[in-house]
Amino acid sequence: SRKPSASLKSAAQTLSEQEYEETTQIVSDFSHDTHVTFNSKLSRYEGLPVGWSHVNKQFGVELQRIPRATSSRRTYTEKIPTLLLMLEDTLHELDGFDIVGIFRVAPDKDLCHAAREAIDTGESWTKDVHVVATLIKQFFRDLPPVGLFNCLSDSIITAIA
């Protein structure tokens, strides 16, 4: 095998020193201006930089990418998507569990769409008991398919159902 010449070694060493100096300059110019936290009660990241609201997307996202937490109302330790925990808390606040047929009544479509968009961007939203019930259904309906159903066509899934 051939050995690199002394001038080639010198050029590589000089380049490394220049890169090191540039990296040192970049690191020394760094400042921490943003502090982001996750609010599990509201199921959203707070303190995000402008233009990062997409990080709060909750609907139509794979379960592995959705923040999860344990429920204080449950005895099992499996983590549940924080969005579902927030929606459950909201149903309790609005006495939704006492309403007969809560999942059958369709809310105003625009109000439901606005609530969903607000949740997906980490904003506050108008809480209506029927909107909450619809959002729970939409969360499950919009989950991406996993496992066995990834390889089956829609017509086969429909035939099985």
N, C-alpha and C positions, 0 to 999 in steps of 0.2 A: 504494500500500500504506500501511496505517496504521502509525505508529510507536508503540511502547508508551509509556505515560505515565511520568513521572519516578518516581511513587510505585510503579508496577509494577516498574520497574527496581530501585528501592531494595529492594522486598520480595524480589525474586529474588536480589539480591546478598546480602541478610541471610540468606536461607534457605541459600544456598551457604556462607556463613561458618559458620552453625550446623552444617551437615552436615560441614564440614571439621573443626570442633572435635570433634564426636562421633567422626568417623573417627580423628582423632589420638588421642583418648582410648582407643578400642578397640585401635589399633595399639600404643600404649604399654603397655597392660595385657596384651599377648600374651606367653606364655612357651612355650618349646619343651620339652615334657615327654616326648615319645616319639621314639625313634629306630628306624625300621623298616629292615631290610636283607633282601635276598633271598639265601637260601642255595641256590645252584645244585646243590650236592652232594645236599641233601635235598629239593630242589624245593619250597621253601616260604618264605614271608615270615616273618621272626622279629621279635619286638618289637611285634607288632600290639596296638593297644588292645583291651580287653575288648569283645566283641561284633563284632569285625571278622574273625573266622576265615573267613567266607565268601569273603574275598579269595583264599584258598588253593585254592579249588575248581579241580579239574583235569579231572574227567570230565564229558562232555556240554557242553563249552565250545568256542566257535569257536576255530580255530587262531590267529587274529589276537590273541586275548586271553590266550593261554597263554604264559608265559615260555619263551623258547628260548635255546639256547646252542650253540656249536660243540663237537663231540666230539673229545677228544684221541686217540681210537682210530681216527678216520676221516681220510682224506686230502682229502675235499672240505670246502668252507667253508660250505655251507648250514647254517643253524641248525635244530636239532632240538628239539622240546619237552623241557624239562628233566626232566619226569616220565619220559619214555621213556629218557633217559640214566640216570636214577637206577635205574629198573627193570632196565636192562641191566647196570649195575654190580652190582646185587644178585644178578642171575643168575650173574655171574662169581664173586662172593663165595661163593655157595651151590653152585658147580660145576654149575649148571643146564644148561650147554651139553653136559655129558657124560651127561645123563639121556635115555635113549631114550623117545620119545613124550611129552615134557614137556608139550606143548600138548594132549595127548589126555586126560590124567588130570584129573578134576574134583576140586578141593579141597573141603574142608568149606565149605558155603554161608555159614554164620555167620561163619567166620573170614575168608572173602573179603570179605563185606559189611563187617565191622569194619575190615579193612585199608583198604578203599576210603573209608569214612567218615573214618578217621583221616587219610588223605592229603588228602582234601578239606577238612579243618579244620586241617591243619598239625600234627597230632600224631604221635607215634611209633607204630609198628605192629609186630606180630609178623611176622617175615619167614620165609615158607615158600616153597619153590621153586615149588610148584604154584599157590600164590596169586599169586606174581609173574607167572607165565605167563598166568594167567587175567586179571589186571589189564591186561596188555598187550593182550590180545584185547578186553577191555571198553573200553579207551581208544579203539581204532579203531571199535568197534561203536557207541559212544555219540557219536561226532563228529556235529555237526549237518550235514545235507545241504548241499552247496554246488553252485553252478553249474547245469548242465543239469538235475540231478535235483530242484532246487527246484520246477520247473514240471511235473514228471511225477507222476501219482498212484501210490500204492503198487501198484495192480493192474497198471499198465503196467511199473513197475520189476520186479515179480515175473515178468511175462510175458517181459521181455527176459532176465532171469537164467535 
